[in-house]
């Protein structure tokens, strides 16, 4: 099993309505595959609304967040 830093965090947005802020829930990660110019997405959950949002990960206290991935 490899340890890689994801290129994107995958989230779903839960719309709460009634003048409340929407809630973003992280549900997976995405990795760039340079040899094929594709992305591999690993989800830990499926969005109920069918909507996915990808955003770049932030660095936590100078450490890179890594994820275990299967080849």
C-alpha positions in Angstrom: 0.0 0.0 0.0 1.4 3.4 -1.0 1.1 6.7 0.9 0.2 9.6 -1.4 -0.9 13.2 -0.8 -4.3 13.7 -2.5 -4.5 16.4 -5.2 -8.1 17.2 -4.1 -10.4 16.6 -1.2 -13.9 15.4 -2.3 -16.8 16.9 -0.4 -20.6 17.1 -0.6 -22.5 20.2 0.3 -25.6 19.8 2.5 -28.0 22.7 1.9 -29.6 23.5 5.3 -31.8 26.3 4.1 -33.7 28.7 6.4 -30.9 31.3 6.3 -28.4 28.7 7.6 -25.0 28.2 6.1 -24.5 25.1 3.9 -22.4 22.4 5.5 -19.5 20.8 3.6 -18.7 17.2 4.5 -15.5 15.6 3.3 -16.3 12.2 1.9 -13.1 11.2 -0.1 -10.0 12.2 -2.0 -8.8 12.4 -5.6 -5.4 11.7 -7.1 -4.0 12.8 -10.4 -2.6 10.1 -12.7 0.0 11.9 -14.9 0.6 9.0 -17.2 -3.1 9.0 -18.4 -4.1 12.5 -17.5 -7.0 11.2 -15.4 -8.0 11.3 -11.8 -8.8 8.5 -9.4 -11.5 9.3 -6.9 -11.8 7.3 -3.6 -15.0 7.8 -1.7 -15.8 6.8 1.8 -19.4 7.8 1.4 -21.8 8.6 -1.4 -23.5 12.0 -1.6 -27.3 11.9 -1.1 -27.8 14.8 -3.5 -25.5 13.5 -6.2 -23.3 16.6 -6.0 -19.5 16.4 -5.4 -17.1 19.3 -4.9 -13.4 19.0 -5.3 -11.1 21.4 -3.5 -7.3 21.5 -3.0 -6.1 20.3 0.4 -4.6 22.7 2.9 -1.4 21.9 4.8 -1.7 21.3 8.5 1.1 22.7 10.6 3.7 22.2 7.8 2.8 18.5 7.4 1.4 17.0 4.2 -1.8 15.0 4.7 -1.3 11.5 3.2 -3.8 8.8 2.4 -3.2 5.0 2.1 -4.0 4.0 -1.5 -4.1 0.6 -3.0 -2.3 0.1 -6.3 
